[in-house]
Amino acid sequence: MLADPRGRQDYTVPGAFPHRLHDLNHENLLNVERLEINYVTSIAHDALRSLTKVTYLDIMESNITRLPDLSSQTLMSSLDASHSNLVDAPSLAHMTHLAGVSLHYNYIERLADDFLPNADGTVGMSMVHNSLTELNASSIVQAPPLSSFTFDQLEVVWATQEEKDTLDAKNFYCNIDLLSIVKIIDDPTNP
């Protein structure tokens, strides 16, 4: 573990660390703010629960299909789980300080309906090279105005008329014209 002059504590799991993480609840880790755990093949669902001060989490280049429970990481500003074989992504709505989400090069087919938070500042999200072809507008509509998203296979955004109007008003930057692929639905729970 390393500490910088500002008192921030960083922890990089060394290459010799076990490829299966079951529990990181250790007194030496409780104040860690930056955590890098790459090349793991398994992370227990509750392995990060006690690490409530983490602001930066890097789990990239791992062979995992699901992220561990991140509900206690309310201070998170950056999440990188790119190149990790993920098939879905949980809600990050509780992460009001979130600024960056890198989930590119995975197999994500869907995002949680309340995926992005109404964060303190703009949110950047990279979702290229995934299996995501459809998106519920509720997954991104809470993000702050001027947030930016990159998708490559997105074909449809399911939205109520109100969600479409919100997408338009927030002026999100996206490499795809989101409004041009919106399909209006009456019942948001059943597109």
C-alpha positions in Angstrom: 0.0 0.0 0.0 1.3 3.5 -0.9 0.3 6.8 0.6 0.8 10.1 -1.2 1.4 13.5 0.5 -2.3 14.4 0.4 -3.0 11.4 2.6 -4.6 9.4 -0.2 -4.0 5.7 0.0 -3.5 3.6 -3.1 -3.4 -0.2 -3.4 -2.4 -2.2 -6.4 -3.0 -5.9 -6.0 0.4 -7.3 -7.1 0.8 -9.8 -9.9 1.3 -12.6 -7.4 -2.0 -11.9 -5.7 -4.5 -14.8 -5.9 -6.6 -14.7 -9.0 -9.8 -15.3 -6.9 -10.8 -12.5 -4.5 -13.1 -13.6 -1.7 -12.7 -10.8 0.8 -10.8 -7.6 1.0 -12.0 -6.8 4.5 -8.7 -6.1 6.1 -7.8 -3.2 8.4 -4.9 -2.2 6.2 -7.3 -1.7 3.3 -10.2 0.1 4.9 -8.9 3.6 3.9 -7.8 2.7 0.4 -9.1 5.2 -2.2 -7.6 3.9 -5.4 -7.8 0.1 -5.9 -6.4 -1.8 -8.9 -7.2 -5.5 -9.1 -6.4 -6.7 -12.6 -6.2 -10.1 -14.1 -8.5 -11.8 -11.6 -10.8 -14.7 -12.6 -13.2 -14.5 -9.7 -14.4 -11.8 -7.3 -16.8 -12.7 -4.5 -20.1 -10.7 -4.7 -19.3 -8.9 -1.4 -15.5 -8.7 -1.6 -15.4 -4.9 -1.8 -18.2 -4.2 0.7 -16.0 -2.9 3.4 -13.9 -0.6 1.1 -16.2 2.4 1.4 -13.6 5.0 0.7 -12.7 3.8 -2.8 -12.9 6.6 -5.4 -11.1 4.9 -8.2 -11.6 1.2 -9.1 -9.7 -0.5 -11.9 -10.7 -4.2 -12.5 -9.8 -4.2 -16.2 -8.2 -7.2 -18.0 -10.1 -9.6 -15.7 -11.9 -12.7 -16.6 -15.2 -12.0 -14.7 -18.7 -11.9 -16.0 -20.2 -9.7 -13.3 -18.9 -6.9 -11.2 -18.9 -7.4 -7.4 -21.4 -5.5 -5.3 -20.5 -1.9 -5.5 -23.4 -0.5 -3.4 -21.0 0.7 -0.6 -18.8 2.6 -3.0 -20.7 5.9 -2.9 -17.6 8.0 -3.3 -16.5 6.4 -6.6 -15.5 8.8 -9.3 -13.9 6.4 -11.8 -14.7 2.8 -12.7 -12.7 0.9 -15.3 -13.8 -2.7 -15.9 -12.8 -2.8 -19.6 -11.6 -6.0 -21.2 -13.2 -8.1 -18.5 -15.8 -10.4 -20.1 -18.7 -8.7 -18.3 -22.2 -9.6 -19.5 -24.2 -7.0 -17.6 -23.7 -3.9 -15.6 -25.3 -3.1 -12.3 -26.8 0.2 -11.3 -24.3 3.0 -10.4 -27.1 5.4 -9.5 -25.7 5.7 -5.9 -22.3 7.0 -7.2 -23.1 10.7 -7.2 -19.4 11.6 -7.7 -19.0 9.4 -10.8 -17.1 11.1 -13.6 -15.9 8.2 -15.7 -17.1 4.7 -16.6 -15.0 2.5 -18.9 -16.8 -0.8 -19.8 -15.5 -1.2 -23.4 -14.5 -4.6 -24.8 -16.9 -6.7 -22.8 -20.0 -8.7 -23.7 -22.6 -6.4 -22.0 -26.1 -6.9 -23.4 -28.0 -4.7 -21.1 -27.6 -1.9 -18.6 -29.6 -1.5 -15.4 -32.6 0.8 -15.8 -31.0 3.3 -13.4 -27.5 2.7 -14.5 -26.0 6.3 -14.5 -26.4 8.7 -11.5 -27.4 12.3 -11.4 -23.8 13.0 -10.6 -22.1 16.2 -9.4 -20.5 16.8 -12.8 -20.6 15.4 -16.3 -20.2 11.6 -16.8 -18.2 10.0 -19.5 -19.0 6.5 -20.4 -17.4 4.2 -23.0 -19.4 1.2 -24.1 -17.8 0.3 -27.4 -17.2 -3.3 -28.4 -20.0 -4.8 -26.3 -23.2 -6.7 -27.3 -25.5 -3.8 -26.4 -27.9 -3.1 -29.3 -30.9 -1.8 -27.3 -31.0 0.6 -24.4 -33.7 1.8 -22.1 -33.5 5.6 -21.9 -33.9 5.3 -18.1 -30.4 3.8 -18.0 -28.8 7.2 -18.9 -31.4 9.9 -18.6 -30.4 10.7 -15.0 -26.9 11.6 -16.0 -26.0 15.4 -15.9 -26.4 17.5 -19.0 -23.5 17.4 -21.4 -22.4 14.0 -20.3 -20.8 11.9 -23.1 -21.4 8.3 -24.2 -19.8 6.1 -26.8 -21.5 3.1 -28.3 -20.9 1.1 -31.4 -23.7 -1.4 -31.9 -26.6 0.6 -30.4 -29.6 0.4 -32.7 -32.6 1.4 -30.5 -33.2 3.6 -27.4 -36.5 2.7 -25.8 -38.0 5.8 -24.2 -41.2 7.4 -23.1 -42.0 10.8 -24.6 -40.9 12.5 -21.4 -37.6 10.6 -21.5 -37.0 11.5 -25.1 -37.6 15.2 -24.3 -35.2 14.9 -21.4 -32.5 13.3 -23.6 -33.0 16.2 -26.0 -32.8 18.9 -23.3 -29.7 17.5 -21.6 -27.7 17.8 -24.8 -25.7 14.6 -24.3 -22.7 14.1 -26.5 -22.8 10.7 -28.2 -21.1 9.3 -31.2 -24.5 8.0 -32.3 -27.5 10.4 -32.7 -29.5 9.0 -29.8 -32.7 10.9 -30.8 -32.7 9.4 -34.2 -32.9 5.9 -32.8 -35.5 6.5 -30.1 -38.6 4.3 -30.2 -41.4 5.7 -28.1 -43.0 3.3 -25.6 -46.2 3.8 -23.5 -45.2 1.4 -20.7 -41.6 1.9 -19.6 -41.5 -1.4 -17.8 -42.4 -3.4 -20.9 -41.0 -2.1 -24.2 
